[in-house]
Amino acid sequence: MPKPDCSQKTAKEYHLLLFVAGNETNSRLARDYIVKICRKELYGRCTIDIVDVFEDFPAAVRYNILITPTLKAARIHSLLLLLQNLPR
């Protein structure tokens, strides 16, 4: 999956890791919403990696992903795990 560009020259504060299931409806909505938020609210302060569990199942196992979409967001030494449908 291509990485959305939400970077500038500043140091990154957040690393977002979004696990999706191909181009399924909820996965597509989550991908669009996270990219929008990153560009609008976190511009220059985040990186996004989108992992399609159909293409990289070992990553889903490694991160204990049981449902998709799932967003893991890390800030410095903390980790936030969001397990919910994202609003449209």
TIROKOL-671213 format. One record per residue (C-alpha): x, z, y. Coordinates in steps of 0.2 Angstrom, whole numbers, plus 5000, padded with zeros to 4 digits. Layout:
// TIROKOL-671213
<r X="X" Z="Z" Y="Y"/>
...
END
This chain:
// TIROKOL-671213
<r X="5000" Z="5000" Y="5000"/>
<r X="5007" Z="4996" Y="5017"/>
<r X="5010" Z="5011" Y="5029"/>
<r X="5000" Z="5012" Y="5045"/>
<r X="5011" Z="5013" Y="5060"/>
<r X="5007" Z="5028" Y="5070"/>
<r X="5025" Z="5032" Y="5075"/>
<r X="5034" Z="5032" Y="5092"/>
<r X="5051" Z="5038" Y="5096"/>
<r X="5046" Z="5057" Y="5095"/>
<r X="5050" Z="5068" Y="5080"/>
<r X="5036" Z="5068" Y="5067"/>
<r X="5026" Z="5084" Y="5066"/>
<r X="5014" Z="5079" Y="5052"/>
<r X="5016" Z="5070" Y="5035"/>
<r X="4999" Z="5064" Y="5029"/>
<r X="4998" Z="5059" Y="5010"/>
<r X="4981" Z="5051" Y="5007"/>
<r X="4976" Z="5047" Y="4988"/>
<r X="4963" Z="5034" Y="4986"/>
<r X="4955" Z="5025" Y="4971"/>
<r X="4958" Z="5006" Y="4975"/>
<r X="4946" Z="4999" Y="4988"/>
<r X="4931" Z="5010" Y="4983"/>
<r X="4919" Z="5014" Y="4997"/>
<r X="4924" Z="5032" Y="4999"/>
<r X="4942" Z="5027" Y="4998"/>
<r X="4940" Z="5013" Y="5011"/>
<r X="4931" Z="5025" Y="5023"/>
<r X="4944" Z="5039" Y="5021"/>
<r X="4958" Z="5026" Y="5024"/>
<r X="4950" Z="5019" Y="5040"/>
<r X="4946" Z="5037" Y="5046"/>
<r X="4963" Z="5044" Y="5044"/>
<r X="4972" Z="5029" Y="5052"/>
<r X="4960" Z="5030" Y="5066"/>
<r X="4963" Z="5049" Y="5069"/>
<r X="4982" Z="5047" Y="5067"/>
<r X="4982" Z="5033" Y="5080"/>
<r X="4970" Z="5042" Y="5092"/>
<r X="4975" Z="5060" Y="5090"/>
<r X="4992" Z="5061" Y="5082"/>
<r X="5000" Z="5045" Y="5089"/>
<r X="5019" Z="5047" Y="5087"/>
<r X="5018" Z="5063" Y="5078"/>
<r X="5014" Z="5058" Y="5061"/>
<r X="5018" Z="5047" Y="5046"/>
<r X="5005" Z="5041" Y="5033"/>
<r X="5008" Z="5037" Y="5015"/>
<r X="4993" Z="5030" Y="5006"/>
<r X="4994" Z="5031" Y="4987"/>
<r X="4982" Z="5021" Y="4976"/>
<r X="4980" Z="5031" Y="4960"/>
<r X="4975" Z="5015" Y="4951"/>
<r X="4993" Z="5008" Y="4955"/>
<r X="5003" Z="5024" Y="4955"/>
<r X="4994" Z="5036" Y="4943"/>
<r X="5010" Z="5047" Y="4940"/>
<r X="5010" Z="5051" Y="4958"/>
<r X="4992" Z="5058" Y="4956"/>
<r X="4998" Z="5068" Y="4941"/>
<r X="5013" Z="5075" Y="4951"/>
<r X="5002" Z="5081" Y="4965"/>
<r X="4988" Z="5087" Y="4954"/>
<r X="4975" Z="5075" Y="4962"/>
<r X="4959" Z="5077" Y="4952"/>
<r X="4947" Z="5068" Y="4964"/>
<r X="4949" Z="5054" Y="4977"/>
<r X="4950" Z="5052" Y="4991"/>
<r X="4961" Z="5067" Y="4994"/>
<r X="4972" Z="5071" Y="5009"/>
<r X="4987" Z="5081" Y="5009"/>
<r X="4994" Z="5085" Y="5026"/>
<r X="5010" Z="5094" Y="5028"/>
<r X="5017" Z="5101" Y="5045"/>
<r X="5034" Z="5108" Y="5045"/>
<r X="5034" Z="5121" Y="5030"/>
<r X="5015" Z="5122" Y="5028"/>
<r X="5003" Z="5112" Y="5017"/>
<r X="4985" Z="5109" Y="5020"/>
<r X="4974" Z="5101" Y="5006"/>
<r X="4957" Z="5093" Y="5011"/>
<r X="4945" Z="5090" Y="4997"/>
<r X="4930" Z="5082" Y="5005"/>
<r X="4922" Z="5066" Y="5010"/>
<r X="4927" Z="5062" Y="5028"/>
<r X="4914" Z="5058" Y="5041"/>
<r X="4911" Z="5040" Y="5046"/>
END
